[in-house]
Amino acid sequence: MKYPAHLLKLISVLKRLPGVGNKSAERYAFQLLTWSPEILREMAHIIQEVPTRLRHCSECGCLRGEDACSLCDERRAATQKICVIASPRDAFAIESTQEYRGLYHVLGATLSPLQGMDAEQLLLHKLIERIQRHQITEVVIALDSTIEGDATALYIRQELEPLKIKVTRLAFGLPMGSSLDYVDGGTLARAFSARNIY
């Protein structure tokens, strides 16, 4: 027996979410059927308002509400640091550490020829323009430790070389509280190469 047409549409929409396969989408759809019409209307209203209530900052690319972008504050520019990230979500993760107070620059993606993401799409000219305008002295590259992230970090470093500024990258290595028995070879190799004087 087939599901009703509208339920199939709902399942199809839910499958667009990352990490949601057919079974998960079915489970979510049936869960939504148990919710009251008021809660469903509230959810629909919140989703409908996303394009007008949330937007990307035209300066840094981070996510902002209806107010000015708090991550482009003049006090942050005064630190003369800019952190290059792949996604606006990364800024929230870094901010939660309370270890960094500079500006951010969202690339939107990393180099990935298979997915059609090449160097032109990174829009590095905008990053260079911001570096010069804010007299940035350090660029912190905070990209994932993947083939794409590593290739992008290397490309950025090469492109920024003529500016003669400090380019750093987040350290990679052993997670806090980990045992060497459970650490993969790649992570262990990174930990050795990025070791500090103790």
For each residue, the residues with C-beta under 8 A, 3 or more apart:
1:
2: 8
3: 7 8 11
4: 7 8
5: 8 9
6: 9 10
7: 3 4 10 11 29
8: 2 3 4 5 11 12
9: 5 6 12 13
10: 6 7 13 14 29 32
11: 3 7 8 14 15 22 25 26 29
12: 8 9 15 16 25
13: 9 10 16
14: 10 11 17 20 24 25 28 29
15: 11 12 20 21 22 25
16: 12 13 20
17: 14 20 25
18:
19: 24
20: 14 15 16 17 24 25 28
21: 15 24 25
22: 11 15 25 26
23: 26 27
24: 14 19 20 21 27 28
25: 11 12 14 15 17 20 21 22 28 29
26: 11 22 23 29 30
27: 23 24 30 31
28: 14 20 24 25 31 32
29: 7 10 11 14 25 26 32 33
30: 26 27 33 34
31: 27 28 34 35
32: 10 28 29 35 40
33: 29 30
34: 30 31
35: 31 32 39 40 43
36: 39 40
37: 40 41
38: 41 42
39: 35 36 42 43
40: 32 35 36 37 43 44
41: 37 38 44 45
42: 38 39 45 46
43: 35 39 40 46 47
44: 40 41 47 48
45: 41 42 48 49
46: 42 43 49 50
47: 43 44 50
48: 44 45
49: 45 46 52 53
50: 46 47 53 54
51: 54 55
52: 49
53: 49 50 65 66
54: 50 51 63 64 65
55: 51 63 64
56: 61 62 63 64 88 106
57: 60 61 62 63 64 69 71 72
58:
59: 69 72 130
60: 57 69 71 72 103 104 105 106
61: 56 57 88 104 105 106 107 108
62: 56 57 69 71 88 91 104 106
63: 54 55 56 57 88 89 91 92
64: 54 55 56 57 67 68 69 70 71
65: 53 54
66: 53
67: 64 70
68: 64 72
69: 57 59 60 62 64 72
70: 64 67 73
71: 57 60 62 64 76 91 95 103 104
72: 57 59 60 68 69 76 77 103
73: 70 76 77
74: 77 78
75: 78 79 101
76: 71 72 73 79 101 102 103
77: 72 73 74 80 103 134
78: 74 75
79: 75 76 101 102 103
80: 77 102 134 135 136 137 138
81: 100 101 102 103 136 137 138 139 140
82: 102 103 104 105 127 130 131 134 136 138 139 140
83: 91 94 100 102 103 104 105 139 140 141 142
84: 104 105 107 127 139 140 141 142 143 156
85: 88 90 91 94 104 105 106 107 142 143
86: 90 106 107 108 109 110 143 144 149 152
87: 90 106 108
88: 56 61 62 63 85 91 92 106
89: 63 92 93
90: 85 86 87 93 94 106 142
91: 62 63 71 83 85 88 94 95 104 106
92: 63 88 89 95 96
93: 89 90 96 97
94: 83 85 90 91 97 99 100 104 142
95: 71 91 92 98 100
96: 92 93
97: 93 94 100
98: 95
99: 94
100: 81 83 94 95 97 140
101: 75 76 79 81
102: 76 79 80 81 82 83 138 140
103: 60 71 72 76 77 79 81 82 83 130 134 136
104: 60 61 62 71 82 83 84 85 91 94
105: 60 61 82 83 84 85 126 127 130
106: 56 60 61 62 85 86 87 88 90 91
107: 61 84 85 86 110 122 123 143 152
108: 61 86 87 121 122 123
109: 86 112 115 117 121 122
110: 86 107 117 143 144 146 148 149 151 152
111: 117 118 119 122 148 151 152 155
112: 109 115 116 117 148
113: 116 117 118
114:
115: 109 112
116: 112 113
117: 109 110 111 112 113 121 122
118: 111 113 121
119: 111 122 124 155
120: 123
121: 108 109 117 118
122: 107 108 109 111 117 119 152 155 156
123: 107 108 120 126 127
124: 119 127 128 156 159
125: 128 129
126: 105 123 129 130
127: 82 84 105 123 124 130 131 139 156
128: 124 125 131 132 159 160 163
129: 125 126 132 133
130: 59 82 103 105 126 127 133 134 136
131: 82 127 128 134 136 139 160 163 165
132: 128 129 135 136 163
133: 129 130
134: 77 80 82 103 130 131
135: 80 132
136: 80 81 82 103 130 131 132 139 165
137: 80 81 165 166
138: 80 81 82 102 165 166 167 168
139: 81 82 83 84 127 131 136 156 160 165 166 167 168
140: 81 82 83 84 100 102 168 169 170
141: 83 84 153 156 157 167 168 169 170
142: 83 84 85 90 94 169 170
143: 84 85 86 107 110 149 150 152 153 169
144: 86 110 148 149
145: 149 150 172 190
146: 110 149 150
147: 150 151
148: 110 111 112 144 151 152
149: 86 110 143 144 145 146 152 153
150: 143 145 146 147 153 154
151: 110 111 147 148 154 155
152: 86 107 110 111 122 143 148 149 155 156
153: 141 143 149 150 156 157 169
154: 150 151 157 158
155: 111 119 122 151 152 158 159
156: 84 122 124 127 139 141 152 153 159 160 167
157: 141 153 154 160 161 167
158: 154 155 161
159: 124 128 155 156
160: 128 131 139 156 157 163 165 167
161: 157 158 164
162:
163: 128 131 132 160
164: 161
165: 131 136 137 138 139 160
166: 137 138 139
167: 138 139 141 156 157 160
168: 138 139 140 141
169: 140 141 142 143 153
170: 140 141 142
171: 194
172: 145 187 190 191 194
173: 187 190 191 194 195
174: 178 180 183 187 188 191
175: 178
176:
177:
178: 174 175 182 183
179: 182 183
180: 174 183 188
181:
182: 178 179
183: 174 178 179 180 187 188 191
184: 187 188
185: 188 189
186: 189 190
187: 172 173 174 183 184 190 191
188: 174 180 183 184 185 191 192
189: 185 186 192 193
190: 145 172 173 186 187 193 194
191: 172 173 174 183 187 188 194 195
192: 188 189 195
193: 189 190
194: 171 172 173 190 191
195: 173 191 192
196:
197:
198:
